[in-house]
Amino acid sequence: MFPFPSQKNTASTPSTLSRDMPEIRPHFSPWQTATDRPDEGQRRLDAMERNEPKRRLIRDAKALAKLRRVTQVQMAEEMGVPHRTLEEWLQFRRMPQAPGTTLIQRWMEAHRGDIW
């Protein structure tokens, strides 16, 4: 009636059990730290190093906007990008791609003279 082995087969040898059992592969859970997965930690470190120039650019743009006393909405209008996109860049939730970094650099060059 059921596809389970009968009660008579319960005393099987370990070799029989290993053939019947699926292979268990180690996996990593999302809550494990970078020390548990050295390759994952190295990947994240490499990504941080790649994004460091962008982080500096965004930090400088935020400082310039603060000195000019402009809001994120005004800054986004001046750059020509949606407000939500600029907000995610300024809060480091997303990193701008090449066109975005160019827009930020051009905005800073255009308005740097307003302060200095």
Secondary structure, DSSP 8 states (H G I E B T S, - for coil): --SS--GGGGS--HHHHHHHS--------TT--TTT-HHHHHHHHHHHHHHHHHHHHHHHHHHHHHHHT--HHHHHHHHTS-HHHHHHHHTTSS---HHHHHHHHHHHHHHGGGT-
